[in-house]
Amino acid sequence: YCVCVCVCQAQLHAVFSSFGPVYLLKVSPNAPLHPPGFYALIKFFSAAHAAAAQRITDGRPLVDDSPLKVKLSSKQTPHFLSGSSRVLSHAHCLELANHVLGFNGWTSDIITLKKLTNEEEGEEEEGGGAGQRRLKFGCVLQLRFPHHGQTSRGAAVLEDCFTCTGPDVFLQRCCRLQRLVREKALVQAFSSVLLILLGNGKVMVEVKQTPDQFLADDTEGVLQVISPVDCVCGRVGMGG
């Protein structure tokens, strides 16, 4: 059963991802009263990609030489019309931006990445035993969309408390936390970006500007070296 599902899911992903980035692909067995088999729920970021995939794949034998019945879902509201502010994952942000804008259509620059714990705080966490370390990093990152004249900034702060058993462990934890805080800042910057796919194939980029972009609790000690920022709190548009 697990092997069949994995093979089926891989085949479906290979077919449908050719139409555009896939946000979600879920394969489930048919209900007990239905004939044996599987059905799949596939979500695209773009309604245009979903419509093209349905039109071209419906009735075609794409998996195990069996014709597929492919229909557009009428039960779910497109993400960007639902009022939801759910943030995309780091991987989804990169996949969508690279597919829609191209690898040269956007850039990310780290404005600041700094450690927010001093040496005294890092040596031993209050109330902890010997070897307890506390790390805290903050990051401010800027996205640029050169072909559209738009920029967006994101900020993130992450903390990690752990038992340090040697310099290698401390270094690994530092590298990991720096990577995670960069990813979180990038996601936060993308959350204000709306990608609009036009019918002629062109893409528009809009950035929602809000004066309360960065909350003080989230950026304490990070933004002191730069000017105030006006940005963010939207979503990357989705449909399908």
C-alpha positions in Angstrom: 0.0 0.0 0.0 2.7 2.5 1.0 4.8 1.6 -2.1 1.8 2.0 -4.4 0.9 5.4 -2.8 4.5 6.7 -3.1 4.8 5.6 -6.8 1.4 7.1 -7.6 2.2 10.3 -5.8 5.6 10.6 -7.6 4.0 10.0 -11.0 1.3 12.5 -10.4 3.7 15.1 -9.2 5.9 14.7 -12.3 2.9 15.2 -14.5 1.1 18.1 -12.8 4.2 20.0 -11.7 5.0 20.5 -15.4 2.1 23.0 -15.5 3.4 25.1 -12.6 4.5 24.9 -9.0 2.3 22.6 -6.9 1.4 23.8 -3.4 0.0 20.5 -2.2 -0.4 17.0 -3.6 -2.2 14.5 -1.4 -3.1 10.9 -2.5 -5.8 8.9 -0.6 -7.5 5.6 -1.1 -11.1 5.5 -2.3 -13.8 5.2 0.2 -14.8 1.6 1.2 -18.0 1.6 -0.8 -16.2 2.8 -4.0 -14.2 0.6 -6.4 -10.6 0.0 -5.3 -8.2 2.7 -6.3 -6.9 6.2 -5.3 -7.9 9.8 -5.7 -5.7 12.8 -5.4 -6.1 16.4 -4.3 -3.7 18.8 -6.1 -3.4 22.5 -5.3 -1.6 25.0 -7.5 -0.5 28.5 -6.6 -2.0 29.8 -9.8 -5.6 29.3 -10.9 -4.4 29.5 -14.5 -2.0 26.6 -14.0 -4.8 24.6 -12.4 -7.2 25.2 -15.2 -4.6 24.3 -17.8 -3.7 21.1 -16.0 -7.3 20.1 -15.8 -8.0 20.8 -19.4 -5.0 18.9 -20.7 -5.0 15.9 -18.4 -8.7 15.1 -18.1 -9.4 11.7 -19.8 -5.8 11.0 -20.6 -4.0 7.7 -19.4 -1.2 9.3 -17.3 -0.9 6.7 -14.5 -0.9 2.9 -15.1 -2.4 3.4 -18.6 -5.8 4.3 -16.9 -7.6 7.5 -18.0 -7.8 10.1 -15.3 -10.9 12.0 -14.4 -9.7 15.5 -13.5 -12.0 18.2 -12.3 -11.6 21.6 -10.8 -12.6 21.8 -7.2 -15.6 24.0 -6.6 -15.6 23.6 -2.8 -12.5 25.7 -1.9 -12.1 29.4 -2.1 -8.8 30.5 -3.6 -6.3 31.3 -0.9 -5.8 35.0 -1.8 -9.6 35.6 -1.7 -10.3 33.7 1.6 -9.0 36.4 3.9 -6.5 34.0 5.4 -3.0 35.2 6.3 -1.3 31.8 6.4 2.4 32.2 5.4 4.0 30.0 2.9 7.0 27.9 3.8 10.6 28.9 2.9 10.7 26.1 0.2 7.4 27.2 -1.3 8.5 30.9 -1.4 11.7 29.9 -3.4 9.9 27.5 -5.7 7.1 30.0 -6.6 9.4 33.0 -7.0 11.9 31.1 -9.2 9.1 29.7 -11.4 7.1 32.9 -11.9 9.9 35.5 -11.9 12.9 33.4 -13.0 16.2 33.1 -11.1 17.2 36.6 -12.2 13.9 38.2 -11.5 14.5 38.7 -7.8 17.3 38.9 -5.3 17.7 38.7 -1.5 20.2 40.7 0.5 20.9 40.4 4.2 20.9 43.9 5.8 22.0 42.7 9.2 22.5 39.3 10.8 23.6 39.6 14.4 23.9 37.7 17.6 21.7 39.1 20.3 23.2 37.2 23.3 26.2 38.6 25.0 29.0 36.4 26.4 27.5 36.4 30.0 24.1 35.3 28.7 25.6 32.7 26.5 27.8 30.9 29.1 25.0 29.6 31.3 21.3 30.1 31.3 19.8 31.2 34.6 18.4 28.3 36.5 20.1 25.7 34.2 22.9 23.3 34.9 26.5 23.5 33.8 27.0 23.5 30.0 23.6 25.2 29.3 23.9 27.7 26.5 21.5 30.2 25.1 21.8 31.6 21.6 19.7 34.3 20.0 20.0 35.7 16.5 18.2 38.5 14.6 18.1 39.0 10.9 16.8 41.8 8.6 16.6 40.9 4.9 15.5 42.7 1.8 14.0 41.4 -1.3 14.4 43.2 -4.6 12.4 42.8 -7.8 14.5 44.7 -10.3 12.2 44.4 -13.3 9.2 45.7 -11.3 10.9 48.4 -9.2 9.7 46.8 -5.9 11.4 46.0 -2.6 10.2 44.3 0.5 11.9 43.7 3.9 11.4 41.1 6.5 12.8 40.6 10.1 13.1 37.6 12.3 14.4 36.7 15.7 15.1 33.1 16.8 16.4 31.7 20.1 17.9 28.3 21.0 18.7 26.9 24.4 20.8 23.7 24.6 23.3 21.7 26.5 26.8 22.3 25.0 29.1 19.3 25.1 31.9 20.8 23.1 32.9 23.5 20.6 31.6 21.5 17.7 28.1 21.4 19.1 28.1 25.1 19.8 29.3 25.9 16.2 26.7 23.5 14.7 24.0 25.2 16.7 25.2 28.6 15.7 25.2 27.7 12.0 21.8 26.1 12.2 20.2 29.0 14.0 21.7 31.5 11.6 20.3 29.5 8.6 16.8 29.3 10.2 16.6 33.0 11.1 17.6 33.9 7.5 14.9 31.6 6.2 12.3 33.1 8.5 13.2 36.6 7.6 12.9 35.8 3.9 9.5 34.2 4.4 8.4 37.3 6.4 9.6 39.5 3.5 7.7 37.4 0.9 4.5 37.6 3.0 3.9 41.1 1.8 4.4 40.2 -1.9 1.5 39.6 -4.2 2.4 38.0 -7.5 -0.3 38.6 -10.2 -0.2 36.3 -13.2 -1.9 38.0 -16.2 -3.7 36.3 -19.0 -1.0 37.3 -21.5 1.7 35.4 -19.5 3.2 38.5 -17.9 3.6 38.9 -14.1 3.0 41.9 -11.9 4.6 42.3 -8.5 2.9 44.3 -5.8 4.1 44.9 -2.2 1.6 45.8 0.5 3.1 48.6 2.6 2.1 49.0 6.3 3.6 51.4 8.8 3.7 48.7 11.6 5.8 46.3 9.5 8.1 45.2 12.3 6.8 44.8 15.9 9.1 45.9 18.6 9.0 42.5 20.4 10.2 40.8 17.2 13.0 43.1 16.4 14.4 44.3 19.7 18.2 44.9 19.2 18.1 44.1 15.5 17.0 47.3 13.8 19.1 49.7 15.8 21.7 50.0 13.0 19.3 50.8 10.2 16.6 53.3 9.5 12.9 52.5 10.2 11.2 50.3 7.7 7.7 50.5 6.2 6.7 47.2 4.9 4.9 43.8 5.0 2.0 41.9 6.2 0.3 40.5 3.2 0.5 37.2 1.3 1.8 35.5 -1.8 -1.2 35.1 -4.0 -2.5 31.6 -4.6 -5.2 30.0 -6.6 -6.5 26.8 -8.0 
